[in-house]
Amino acid sequence: MTTLWDRSRQVAVQAILDTAVRLFAEQGYEQTTIAQIAREAGISQRSLFRYFGTKEDLVCGDQDALGEMLKQIVEQQPAGMSAWDALRTGFEVLLTANHTPDRALELSRLIFETPSLHARYIEKRLRWQAALVPVIQARLGAAPGPAPDPRAKAIIATVFACADTATELWVGHDGRLDLADLYDQCLAAVRGSG
């Protein structure tokens, strides 16, 4: 059950995010300060940091929490599901986890067009990949050991490359193409089935 406090927090987070995204779009990410976002959102900087740990979190969200969510979703898929399909299901859920498609497009555009954000995004996604290796190894039936199964690492790296390529194409076409379809096309191309 959602409490009044939870609903109030969601409204505050949305208002701050709306302000930040508007300012980033108008001025650019690097040129927009936390002080400016807080002032325009009508809160103190201290309050802003209670909702978002860093300026980067305003765009990328809590990447550690999202990475953990992806891992859990993949783990929860039926045992007979292929590693490829389990990862696809995880990404599908993640795409709609926190934002509307329009907001996801705005935020993705900022990430792909701002070098510092894109670098941090890639860094965090590499941590996601490392966390997924044991999950995918288990799904492949590989025995756990000190060295990761190269198949697991290759599948994960391929899936992430396809997801990022699809997202970049989606952003480049202003969200007019279907993101899931773009992902499927990318994956089919690298798997030789497209």
N, C-alpha and C positions, 0 to 999 in steps of 0.2 A: 504494500500500500504506500502510495506517495504521500508524504507529509507536506504540510504547509511550508515548512522550512525547505524541503527539497524543491518544491515548486518555485519558491522565492529565489532560491539559488539558481535554478535553471533560467529564470527570467533575467537575473542579473548577469549571468554568464552570456546569455544571448545578446543582451544590450551592449556589453563590453565588446563582444566579438563583432557585432554589427558596426560599432564605432571604429574599431581597429581596422576591419576590412575596408571600410569606406576611406579612411585616412591612407591606408596602404595603397589603395587604387588611385587616389587623388595625388599623393605626394611621392609614392614609392616606399618600399619597406625600410630601406636604410635611412631615409630622411625623416621618418616618423618616430617620435620619441614616446617612451612609456609615459612621461609626464603629460604629453599632449593627449594621448589616448585617455588617461585617467581624467584629466580636466574635462574633456569633451563628453566623457561618459558620466560625469558628475560624481566621481568617487575619488578617494585618495589613492596615491600610488601604492601605499601599503595594502589597501583593500584589493586593488587590482592583482597584486602578487599573491593574495590569498586564493584567488580564483585561477590564476595562471602563473606558474612558477617563473617563466621567462617570457620575453617578447616573442621568441621563437614559438613557444607553446600556443600563442594566439593564432598562429597559422597552422602549425603541424599537429597541434593537440598533444596530449600526453602519449608520446610515441612508445614509451615503455609499457603503458597499460594496453595500448593497441596491439603491440607485439605479443603480449601475454594473451590477449583475447584471440588473436590469430592462432597461436599455438594451441590453446584450449579447444577452439573450434575444430582444428585439424585432428586433434586427439579424439574428439567425440564422434568423429565420423565412423560409420560401420566398418568393421574389420575387413570386410571383403572389398571395400572401395579402394581404388588405386590411389597411389600417392599423388598422382597428377590431379585426380578428381577431388581428393580431400583438400588439397591446397587451393584449387579453384573455388570450392565451396567456402573456404576460409576467406579468401579475397572478396568474394561476392557479399558475404555478411559484413565485412569490414567497410566496404564502400558505402553502405547505407547505415552504418552504426551510429554516427554522430551528426550527420548533416543531410540537408536536402541535396538533390543533385545540383541545383544552382549554386549552393554554398560550396559544395565539394569542388565544383568547377572553378569558382573564384579562388579558393585556397590552393588548388592544384596549379592554377596559373601563376600565383605568387611564388610557389615553390619552384616551378620550372623556369621562371623568368628572373629569379633572384639568386645569383651565384652562392651567396653565403647560406641561404636557406636550403638550396639544393644540395650543397656539400654536407650540411648537418643531416638532412633527410637521408642521404646515401649512407652516412656513417651509422645512423640509427637502424636503417634497414639491414645493414650488415650484421648488426647484433641480433635482429630478428632471425636472420638466416641461420646463424650459429645456434640459436636456441631451438630451431626446428630440426636440426640434424638428428638428434636421438629419436625424435618423434617419427621422422620419415624412415630412419633405419629400422625401427621396430615395425613399421608398416610394410617394409620390404622384406621383413623376416631376417634381417641381418643381426648377428649376435653383437651385443654391446662389447666394445673393446676400447683400447687406448687410441687407436687410429680410426677416424670416421670412415664410413663406407663411402667410396668415391661416387657411387650411384646416387646416394642421398644428397650429397653436396651438389652434384651436377643437376639433379632434378630441381632442387630448391633454387639454385642460381638461375636456371632456365626460366622457371616460373616467375621469379622476381623480375628478370629482364623483360619477359613478355608483359607483365603487369605494368612496369614502368613505361615500356614502349607504347602500349595501348593507351595509358593515361596521357602521355605526351601527345599522341595523335588526337585524342579526344579533346585536349586543351587547344591544340592547333586548329581544330575545326569548331571551336566555340561550343562544344558539347552537343553538336548536331548529329554526331554519329553515336551508335550504341557502344558503350564502353565494354560490356561483356562480349559483344560480337567482335570488337577489335582485339580483345584479349584472345578469344578463341582462334581468330585468324593468325595472330602472332604465334600462338602455341602450335597450331597446325603446320605453319611454315617451318618451324625448327624441328618438329617431330617428323617431317616429311609426309604429312598427310593432307597438305593443303594446296 
